[in-house]
Amino acid sequence: MDLQMPEMNGLEAIIAIRNEFPEARIIVLTTYAGDVQALRALKAGARAYLLKDSLHKELLATIRAVKAGKKSMSPEISFQLAEHTTDDALTPAEVRVLRLISEGNSNKEIAAQLSTSEDTVKGQVRNILSKLGAKDRTHAAMIGLKRGIIEF
């Protein structure tokens, strides 16, 4: 399963397939190395998460492991998950603010869109920067995209 498809995204497809066929064993094969995206796919019911640049041998080993009832993931994703396991997760409100930041909105514009105060948005931006270890708003948006916290 790829995560980026034209009519339905991969996460929605995984959920739909697993609802109809609970025993389906789905392997995600994608270019997206974000740890958050991988967690979403696994929570949706995928049994494995591999990057498209995986070696042929790794793909075969993963197919065999999933067939045997095991879960598997690319080493790169495993490292990212381990690195961010103890991170404070962004709240849903902070994810919304981060998404609006990535679209180029100012704090004032974000406050207007979310019907909240600019001070509230400033506080959320401070939390986002701290939780992501980001230097500034642009860096936070890049981290969010890279990890799969937000999407285009």
C-alpha positions as CSV (number, residue, x, y, z in Angstrom):
1,M,0.0,0.0,0.0
2,D,1.3,3.4,-0.8
3,L,0.2,6.3,1.4
4,Q,-0.2,8.8,-1.4
5,M,-2.9,7.7,-3.9
6,P,-5.1,9.8,-6.1
7,E,-8.7,9.1,-4.9
8,M,-8.2,7.8,-1.3
9,N,-5.1,8.2,0.8
10,G,-3.3,5.0,2.0
11,L,-4.4,5.4,5.7
12,E,-8.1,5.5,4.6
13,A,-7.6,2.5,2.3
14,I,-5.9,0.5,5.1
15,I,-8.8,1.2,7.4
16,A,-11.4,0.4,4.7
17,I,-9.6,-2.9,3.8
18,R,-9.2,-4.0,7.4
19,N,-12.9,-3.2,8.2
20,E,-14.0,-5.5,5.4
21,F,-11.1,-8.1,5.7
22,P,-9.9,-8.0,9.3
23,E,-7.2,-10.7,8.6
24,A,-5.7,-8.7,5.7
25,R,-2.0,-8.3,6.1
26,I,-1.0,-4.9,4.6
27,I,2.6,-3.7,4.0
28,V,3.1,0.0,3.5
29,L,5.7,0.7,0.8
30,T,6.3,4.5,0.6
31,T,8.8,7.3,0.2
32,Y,7.6,8.9,3.5
33,A,10.0,8.2,6.3
34,G,8.2,10.2,9.0
35,D,7.8,8.4,12.3
36,V,4.4,9.9,13.0
37,Q,3.2,8.7,9.6
38,A,4.5,5.2,10.3
39,L,2.7,5.1,13.6
40,R,-0.6,6.2,12.0
41,A,-0.2,3.4,9.4
42,L,0.5,0.8,12.0
43,K,-2.4,1.9,14.2
44,A,-4.6,1.8,11.1
45,G,-3.8,-1.9,10.7
46,A,-0.7,-2.1,8.5
47,R,1.6,-4.9,9.5
48,A,4.8,-3.4,8.1
49,Y,6.2,-0.1,7.0
50,L,9.0,0.0,4.4
51,L,10.6,2.7,2.4
52,K,10.6,2.3,-1.4
53,D,14.4,2.4,-1.5
54,S,14.5,-0.8,0.6
55,L,16.7,-3.5,-0.7
56,H,15.1,-6.4,-2.5
57,K,16.3,-8.8,0.3
58,E,14.6,-6.5,2.9
59,L,11.3,-6.5,1.0
60,L,11.3,-10.3,0.7
61,A,12.2,-10.7,4.4
62,T,9.3,-8.4,5.3
63,I,6.8,-10.2,3.2
64,R,7.8,-13.5,4.8
65,A,7.7,-11.9,8.3
66,V,4.2,-10.4,7.7
67,K,3.0,-13.7,6.3
68,A,4.2,-15.4,9.5
69,G,2.1,-12.9,11.5
70,K,4.9,-10.6,12.6
71,K,5.3,-6.8,12.2
72,S,8.2,-5.2,10.5
73,M,9.6,-1.7,9.7
74,S,12.5,-0.1,7.9
75,P,15.5,0.5,10.1
76,E,15.4,4.2,9.3
77,I,11.8,4.3,10.7
78,S,12.8,2.3,13.8
79,F,15.6,4.8,14.5
80,Q,13.2,7.7,14.2
81,L,10.6,6.1,16.4
82,A,13.3,5.4,19.1
83,E,14.6,9.0,18.8
84,H,11.1,10.5,19.3
85,T,9.6,8.0,21.8
86,T,10.0,10.2,24.8
87,D,9.1,13.5,23.0
88,D,6.1,15.4,24.1
89,A,3.4,14.9,21.4
90,L,1.8,18.0,19.9
91,T,-1.8,18.5,21.0
92,P,-4.5,18.5,18.2
93,A,-4.7,22.3,18.7
94,E,-0.9,22.6,18.2
95,V,-1.0,20.4,15.1
96,R,-3.7,22.8,13.6
97,V,-1.5,25.8,14.4
98,L,1.5,24.0,12.9
99,R,-0.5,23.3,9.7
100,L,-1.5,26.9,9.4
101,I,2.1,28.0,10.0
102,S,3.2,25.7,7.2
103,E,0.7,27.5,4.9
104,G,2.4,30.8,5.6
105,N,-0.1,32.3,8.1
106,S,1.0,34.9,10.7
107,N,0.0,34.5,14.3
108,K,-2.7,37.1,13.8
109,E,-4.1,35.3,10.8
110,I,-4.0,32.0,12.6
111,A,-5.9,33.5,15.6
112,A,-8.6,34.8,13.3
113,Q,-9.0,31.5,11.5
114,L,-9.2,29.6,14.8
115,S,-11.4,32.2,16.5
116,T,-8.9,32.6,19.4
117,S,-6.6,35.3,20.7
118,E,-3.2,36.1,19.2
119,D,-1.7,35.5,22.7
120,T,-3.1,32.0,22.7
121,V,-1.5,31.3,19.3
122,K,1.8,32.8,20.5
123,G,1.8,30.3,23.4
124,Q,1.0,27.4,21.2
125,V,3.8,28.4,18.8
126,R,6.2,28.5,21.8
127,N,5.1,25.0,22.8
128,I,5.4,23.7,19.2
129,L,9.0,25.1,18.9
130,S,9.9,23.6,22.3
131,K,8.4,20.2,21.6
132,L,9.9,19.8,18.2
133,G,13.3,21.3,19.1
134,A,12.8,23.8,16.3
135,K,14.7,27.1,15.9
136,D,11.9,29.0,14.4
137,R,8.5,28.7,12.7
138,T,9.9,27.6,9.3
139,H,12.1,25.0,11.0
140,A,9.0,23.7,12.9
141,A,7.0,23.4,9.7
142,M,9.9,21.5,8.0
143,I,10.1,19.1,11.0
144,G,6.4,18.7,11.0
145,L,6.4,17.8,7.3
146,K,9.5,15.5,7.6
147,R,8.0,13.5,10.5
148,G,4.6,13.3,9.0
149,I,2.9,15.4,11.7
150,I,1.4,17.5,9.0
151,E,0.9,17.0,5.3
152,F,0.7,19.2,2.2
